[in-house]
Amino acid sequence: MSRKKQTVSIIIANYNGEKYLSKCLKSVLASDYKNYELILVDDGSDDDSITIIKKYCAIDKRINLIENERNIGAAASRNKAVRYASGDLLIFLDNDTEVDKFWLNQMIKVLRSNERVGACQAKLLDFKMRNKFQNIGVKLWAATAWGLPIGQWEIDKGQYDFEDDIVGISAALAVKKKIFEKIDGFDEMEAVVTEDLDFCWRIWIAGYRVVRAPKAVVYHWTKSVNMRENMKHNEEVIYFHLTKNSLISISKNYELNNAIYYFFYSLTISFARSFIVLIKRHKLSALAGTLKGVVWVFLYFPSILHKRSLINRNRVYNDKQLFDIILMRKSLLYIYNNYYIHTKLI
């Protein structure tokens, strides 16, 4: 790998992304900001991803490839890439994106604007319906730590063209490397699905803001469960990670009283969802995934408690402060009607 010092390290974790990679890489190479390295981590793909990536490596020496011998998940792949990264700013980008020419300059501008800004997310528009928001950041449902998208499916009329406090998702997320290292990167126990939400929650706990970069535009595919099958993400796997990651994040990131309260609240919601899916759709996928997630958490609970102690050493913001900024305490009925009534996962 090239070790030339760069200001920015763009990191893409790829797994079976052959359908999306070329368009993504072409758009990144067309960015107006040029002082970057691009690190692609292939996470054990069994499609034609490696061939595509190597073609681009031959075209542009700023592109470097890391090949995992086996699939280790997006969180671990990103952490691995950071160990090679020379930039003091890290930009995490999904392989199923297309970036605007000015996206990188705009993200850098926001990160450099204030010492207390630790990370920022680009404005995400749907890849196909390009005038509609996929999201412009999320808030966290306090009961589960699942993301509640802001602005989803609204037409972009400039109503969100201002910087605002959010939790970012890793489809297009920039973070200062020193802060990434301070919070110990992505939690590899969470692996995929909501690992980025946990990452941003911990940035907030450590006393840094995560904000929207309102002039950085990235187009991102909205994938159905069927579209995720090439990533081995069937319904049971998604339910497993949603349950597991919810319980991990709650156990680690809340202060003690809230950790206990929301742990059991999250368990109740996950099992209630499982039985709703069973009754409405006659599928066992939710119940099987939820049970596996709960068993996993109890098997690894000592490791979760160790991570909790490390997070609390860095704690600057308490729960009360974060309830006012990123954690939404709304009723189950409100959350369902406003965020989940149309999803096929319930």
N, C-alpha and C positions, 0 to 999 in steps of 0.2 A: 504493500500500500504506500501511496505517496504520503510523505510526512511534512510537506510544505505548510508553513504556518498560514492559516486563513482566519479571517474575522468570524466567519459563519460556517457551521457544519450542519448541512441538511441531511437528515437521517430518514431513510425509508425502510421499514421492515416489510418484507415481501414474502407472501406464501401463496403459491399458485395464482399469481396475478397476471398471467400472460395476456389476458383480454384487455388489461388496463395500462400496462407498463409503458408501452411506446408513447401513447398520448401524454401520459404523466411526465415522462422524461423529456420529451420534446418541449413541453411548455416550461419546465424548469430551466432548460438550457436557453430558452428565449427570454429569461428574466433580465430586466435592465440592470440589476445589481449583479456584479460578476465575481466579487471577491469571496468565493465560497468553495468548499469541498462538498461532494455529494457521496455519502456512504450508504450503500444498499446492503442490507443483511438479508440473504435468502435463507428462509427458515425451513429448509428441507423440502423444497418444492418438488413435485413429481410431474409438472407440466413443462412447458418450454421457456420458463422464466429465465433460467441461467443463460441460455443462448441469446435471448433478447438483451439482457444486462451486459453480457460480454461484448455485444455489438456496440453498445453505447460507450463502454469503457474504452474501446479502440478509437472511438470518435473524439472523446474528450477526456484528457488526463486528470481532470478534477473528479472524475467518477471512480470510486473504489468499491470493490465487491468483497463481502465477507460471506462465506458459505458455511452454514451450520450443518453438522453431520446428521443431526436429527431435529425434529420440530420441538422447539423449546418455548414457543409462545411469543407474542409481540412484546410483552414487558421485558423479558430476558433478552430478546434480540436488540431492543433499543438500548438497554443497559450495556450490552456488549459493544455496540457501535460507539457509545460515548467514551469507552475506554480507549478507542482509537482516535477520537475526534480532537482536532487541534484548535477549533474555534472556541471563543469565549461565549458565543451565542449558539444555542442548539435549536434547530428547527425540525420538529417531527412532522412528517407528511405521510399520509396514506398513499398507497400505490394506485388507488382508484380515484385520483383527483386530477384536475387540470387547473393550473394556476394562471392568474392574470399577470401580465407583463410586469406590473409595478408592485406585486404582492410582497416581495421580499424587502424592498426598501421601506415599505409601510410598516411591516412588522418590526424591523430593526428600529425605526423611528420611535415606535411606541415603547419598545423595551428600553431604549436609551433615554426616554423622556424623564424618568423619575427613578430614584434609587429604590423606592419601595415597590415598584412594579417588578414582580418576579417572573411573570409569564404573560403571554397574550395569545388569543385565538383570532384567526382570520374570520371574516364574515363568510359563512358557508352558504352557498347557493346550490340548489339542486342541479345535478349534471344535465338532466334532460329539460326540466322546466326552469330555464336560467333566469327568469325574473322572479322566482319564488325562493324564499329562504328555506334551507334545510334546518338550520338554526344559527343564531348569532351568539351562542353560548348557552349554558344551562344553569339552572339552580338544582340543588339536591333536595329530594324529598327526605325530610328529617327521619322518617320512620324506616327507610330502607337504604338510603344513600344512592338510590337510582336517580338518573338525570331527568330533569323536566325541561324540555327544550324551550328556549325563548324565541318567539317570532315564527315558529314553524308553520310553513306553507302560506305565510303572508306574502303578498307581492311587495317587492322592494321599491318603496317610494321615497327612500331617504330617511324613513322614520327612525332608523337605528344608526344613523351616521354620527355617532358620538361615542366616546370612550365610556365604558361602564363596567362595574364589578360583576364578574361571572365566575363560573367553573368552566374550564375549557375542555374540549375534546381533542384527541390526538390526531384527527384528520388533518389539522393544520394548526399546530401549537408550537409557539416559540418560548424558550426559557433560558435564563442566564445560567451558564454552566456552574458557576459557584453555588447557586441555589439548588440546582439539580444534585450536586454533590453533598450539600448540607443536609438535604432531606433523604439522602441515600437512594435517589432515583426511583424508578418504578418498582412496585412491590411484585416480585416474581411469583409469589404465591397466588396473586390475583390473575396473572397470565394474560387473559384476554377479556373482552366484552366491556367491562367497566373499570379497567385498571387505570385509565386516564383520569377518571373522576376522583378516584382515591388519591392519585398523584397531585392533582390540583388542590384537593382538600388539605393535604399536608403542607402544600406551599402556603396556604392561608394560615394554618395553625402556626407555622414558623414566623409569621408576621409580615408576609409579603402579599401584595395584591396580584390577582389574576384578572386581566381586563380584556375587553374586546378591542381589536385593532380595526376600526370601522372602515378604513379605506383599503385594507388588504382583502382582496377578493379571491376566493378559491371555490371551484365547482367540484362537488362530491357526489358520487353515486349513492342513491338511496337503495339499499339492498334488501330484498325480501329474504325469508328463510331459505327459499329454493335457490336464490342466487348465492347463498353462502355455503352450499353443499360442497363446492370445490375446496373450501377451507375446512371441511369436516365439521361444520357447525350445523348439525341438525337440531331439532327442537329440544331434545333431551339435553344435549350439550349446552345449549344456551340457557336453559332453566338451571342446570347445574352451576354454571358460572354466575348467573344472577343471584342465586341463593348464597353460594359460597362467598362471593365477593362482598355482598351486602353484610353478611355476618362478620367477615374479617374487618372491613372498614369501620363498622360500628364498634367492634371490640377494641380496635386500635386508637381510633381518632377522637372519640367522645371522652369527656371527663367521666369519672366512675359512675355516678348516679345515672347519667344519661346513657352510658354504655349498657348498663344492666337493663334499664327500661326499654330502650330501643332494640336491644338484642332479641328480647322476647316478643316485642311488637313485630319485628321483621319476620321472626319465625311464624307468627300467627298469619301474617299476610301471605307469606310464601305457601303455606299449607292451604290457606283458603283459596288462593289462586289455583293450586293444584286440583282441588276438588271441583272448582268451577269449570276448569278445562275438561275434567273427567266427565262431568254431568252434561255440559253444553256440547262438547265435541267428541265425547267418547274416546278420548285419548289418554294413555297412561304416561305420556312423555313428561308432563309437568311434575307429576308425583314422583316418578323415577328420578328425574333430575334433581328435584328438591331433596329427596331422601339422600342421594349421593352427596349433595352439597353439604348437608347437615353433618353426615358421618365424617366427611373430609375435615370440616372445621373442628370437630371434637378430637379427631386424631392428631391434628396439628396445633391444638390450642396452646401448648407451652411455647411454641415458636411465635404465635400471634401475640402472646403476652410479653415476650421479649421485645418484639417490635414496638409494642405499646409503650414500654418503658423508654425506649429511645426517642419516640415521638414526643413524649411528655418533657423530655430534657430540652427540646427545642421550642416548647410551647410559648407563644407570645399572645395569640388570640385565644380567649376562652370561649366556651360554647355560647354563652349569652351574646357575645359580640358577633359570633358567626351566624346565630339565628337571625340577626338583623341584616345580614349581608348575603349569605349564600344558602342557608338552610331554610327550607319552606315547611312550616308547621301547619299543614292544612289537613282537613278530615279525609278519611279514606274515600268517602263518596265524592268529595270535591276533586280529589286527584284522579279518580277513575273517570268521572264525567269530562274532565278537562284535558286529560292526557292519555288515557288508556282505553277509552271506549271503542276506538277504531282499530286497536292493535290486534293482531291474530295470536298474540302470546297470552291473551286472557280470554 
